[in-house]
């Protein structure tokens, strides 16, 4: 870490109050859960149905996919709609979810570059 980045990190750290720390912690607990970012990115690419998510995120179990979709819906990152005439369930990014994808884009680019 350079002297300038260390000073910036110290400056930010001294200005966070308890509520801000709690919000950051909650955000990283949500985003840091296994498969969450992959599901959100899949939704950003047009994935809408359970089977499509299962295919788009290889390696995720159906149980865990269902759990994550429930969590993301409860946090208003995804919306869930049921087409009553066909009983098809669709998940779509909400405005919050779209904003999350935009905010994650630099982190995703970093991960692709360095990992």
KEROZA-676692 format. One record per residue: y, x, z of N, C-alpha, C in turn; residue in three letters. Coordinates in steps of 0.2 Angstrom, whole numbers, padded with zeros to 4 digits, always signed. Layout:
% KEROZA-676692
YXZYXZYXZALA/...
***
This chain:
% KEROZA-676692
-0006+0004+0000+0000+0000+0000+0006+0005+0000UNK/+0011+0003-0004+0017+0007-0004+0022+0005+0001UNK/+0026+0009+0003+0031+0008+0008+0035+0001+0007UNK/+0036+0000+0000+0040-0006-0002+0036-0012-0001UNK/+0029-0012-0003+0025-0018-0002+0023-0019+0005UNK/+0023-0014+0009+0021-0014+0017+0027-0018+0020UNK/+0033-0016+0018+0039-0019+0021+0040-0026+0019UNK/+0038-0028+0013+0038-0035+0011+0033-0039+0015UNK/+0027-0036+0015+0021-0039+0019+0024-0040+0026UNK/+0027-0035+0029+0029-0036+0036+0035-0041+0037UNK/+0039-0042+0032+0044-0047+0031+0042-0054+0031UNK/+0037-0055+0027+0034-0061+0026+0030-0063+0033UNK/+0026-0059+0035+0023-0060+0042+0027-0062+0047UNK/+0033-0059+0048+0037-0060+0054+0041-0067+0053UNK/+0040-0070+0047+0044-0076+0046+0039-0083+0045UNK/+0033-0082+0047+0028-0087+0047+0028-0090+0053UNK/+0029-0097+0054+0028-0100+0060+0021-0103+0061UNK/+0019-0106+0066+0012-0108+0067+0010-0113+0062UNK/+0014-0118+0060+0013-0123+0055+0011-0120+0049UNK/+0015-0115+0047+0014-0111+0040+0007-0108+0040UNK/+0006-0104+0046+0000-0101+0046-0006-0106+0046UNK/-0006-0111+0049-0011-0116+0049-0012-0119+0042UNK/-0006-0120+0038-0007-0123+0032-0010-0117+0027UNK/-0008-0111+0028-0011-0106+0024-0019-0105+0025UNK/-0021-0105+0032-0028-0105+0034-0032-0111+0031UNK/-0029-0117+0031-0032-0123+0028-0033-0122+0021UNK/-0028-0120+0017-0028-0119+0010-0034-0114+0008UNK/-0034-0108+0012-0039-0103+0010-0046-0105+0012UNK/-0047-0109+0017-0053-0112+0019-0056-0117+0013UNK/-0051-0121+0011-0053-0125+0005-0055-0121-0001UNK/-0051-0117-0003-0051-0113-0010-0057-0108-0009UNK/-0058-0106-0003-0063-0100-0002-0070-0103-0001UNK/-0071-0109-0001-0078-0112+0000-0082-0110-0007UNK/-0088-0109-0006-0092-0107-0012-0092-0113-0017UNK/-0091-0111-0023-0091-0115-0029-0084-0119-0030UNK/-0080-0120-0025-0074-0124-0026-0070-0122-0032UNK/-0068-0116-0032-0064-0114-0038-0067-0115-0045UNK/-0074-0114-0045-0077-0115-0051-0077-0122-0053UNK/-0078-0127-0048-0077-0134-0050-0071-0136-0052UNK/-0065-0134-0049-0059-0135-0050-0057-0133-0057UNK/-0059-0127-0059-0058-0124-0066-0062-0128-0071UNK/-0068-0130-0069-0072-0134-0074-0068-0141-0075UNK/-0065-0144-0070-0061-0150-0071-0055-0149-0075UNK/-0052-0143-0075-0046-0141-0079-0048-0141-0086UNK/-0055-0139-0087-0057-0138-0094-0060-0145-0097UNK/-0059-0150-0093-0061-0157-0096-0067-0160-0093UNK/-0071-0156-0089-0077-0159-0086-0075-0165-0081UNK/-0079-0170-0082-0077-0176-0078-0083-0179-0075UNK/-0089-0178-0077-0095-0182-0074-0100-0177-0070UNK/-0103-0180-0066-0108-0175-0061-0112-0171-0065UNK/-0116-0173-0070-0120-0169-0074-0116-0164-0078UNK/-0110-0165-0080-0106-0160-0084-0104-0155-0079UNK/-0102-0156-0073-0101-0151-0068-0107-0147-0066UNK/-0113-0150-0066-0119-0147-0064-0120-0141-0070UNK/-0119-0143-0076-0120-0139-0082-0115-0134-0082UNK/-0109-0135-0080-0103-0131-0081-0103-0125-0075UNK/-0106-0127-0070-0106-0122-0064-0114-0120-0063UNK/-0117-0116-0067-0124-0114-0066-0125-0111-0059UNK/-0130-0113-0056-0132-0110-0050-0131-0115-0044UNK/-0126-0120-0045-0125-0124-0039-0130-0130-0039UNK/-0132-0131-0032-0137-0136-0031-0133-0143-0032UNK/-0137-0148-0033-0134-0155-0034-0131-0157-0027UNK/-0135-0156-0022-0132-0157-0015-0126-0154-0014UNK/-0125-0148-0015-0119-0144-0014-0113-0147-0019UNK/-0115-0148-0025-0110-0151-0030-0107-0157-0027UNK/-0112-0162-0025-0110-0168-0022-0105-0167-0016UNK/-0107-0163-0012-0103-0161-0006-0096-0159-0008UNK/-0095-0154-0013-0089-0151-0015-0085-0157-0018UNK/-0088-0161-0023-0084-0166-0026-0081-0171-0021UNK/-0085-0173-0016-0082-0177-0010-0076-0174-0007UNK/-0077-0167-0005-0072-0164-0002-0065-0163-0006UNK/-0066-0162-0012-0060-0161-0017-0057-0168-0018UNK/-0061-0173-0018-0058-0180-0018-0055-0182-0012UNK/-0057-0180-0006-0054-0182+0000-0048-0178+0001UNK/-0047-0172-0002-0041-0168-0002-0036-0170-0007UNK/-0038-0175-0011-0033-0177-0017-0032-0172-0022UNK/-0037-0167-0023-0037-0162-0028-0040-0165-0034UNK/-0045-0169-0033-0049-0173-0039-0048-0180-0037UNK/-0048-0184-0042-0048-0192-0041-0055-0194-0044UNK/-0057-0199-0041-0064-0202-0043-0063-0209-0045UNK/-0065-0210-0051-0065-0217-0053-0072-0220-0056UNK/-0073-0226-0055-0080-0229-0057-0078-0234-0062UNK/-0081-0233-0068-0081-0238-0073-0086-0243-0072UNK/-0083-0249-0070-0088-0254-0067-0092-0257-0072UNK/-0090-0257-0079-0095-0260-0084-0101-0255-0085UNK/-0100-0249-0084-0105-0244-0086-0108-0241-0079UNK/-0105-0241-0074-0106-0238-0067-0105-0230-0068UNK/-0102-0228-0073-0100-0221-0074-0095-0219-0069UNK/-0096-0213-0066-0091-0210-0061-0088-0204-0065UNK/-0081-0204-0064-0078-0199-0067-0073-0195-0062UNK/-0073-0189-0063-0068-0185-0058-0063-0182-0063UNK/-0057-0182-0060-0051-0179-0064-0047-0175-0059UNK/-0044-0170-0062-0039-0167-0058-0033-0172-0056UNK/-0030-0172-0050-0024-0175-0048-0018-0171-0050UNK/-0012-0173-0049-0007-0169-0049-0007-0163-0045UNK/-0010-0164-0039-0011-0158-0034-0016-0153-0037UNK/-0021-0156-0040-0026-0152-0042-0024-0148-0048UNK/-0020-0151-0053-0017-0147-0058-0012-0142-0056UNK/-0008-0143-0051-0004-0138-0048-0008-0132-0045UNK/-0014-0134-0042-0018-0129-0039-0021-0124-0044UNK/-0023-0127-0050-0025-0123-0055-0020-0118-0058UNK/-0014-0121-0059-0008-0116-0061-0007-0111-0056UNK/-0007-0112-0049-0006-0107-0044-0012-0102-0044UNK/-0018-0104-0046-0024-0100-0045-0024-0095-0052UNK/-0021-0097-0057-0021-0093-0063-0020-0086-0062UNK/-0015-0084-0059-0014-0076-0058-0020-0073-0054UNK/-0023-0077-0049-0028-0074-0045-0035-0074-0050UNK/-0036-0079-0054-0041-0079-0059-0041-0073-0063UNK/-0035-0072-0066-0033-0066-0071-0035-0060-0067UNK/-0033-0059-0061-0034-0053-0057-0041-0052-0056UNK/-0045-0057-0054-0052-0056-0054-0056-0054-0060UNK/-0054-0057-0066-0056-0055-0072-0055-0048-0074UNK/-0049-0045-0072-0047-0039-0073-0051-0034-0069UNK/-0052-0035-0062-0054-0030-0058-0062-0031-0056UNK/-0064-0037-0057-0071-0038-0055-0076-0040-0061UNK/
***
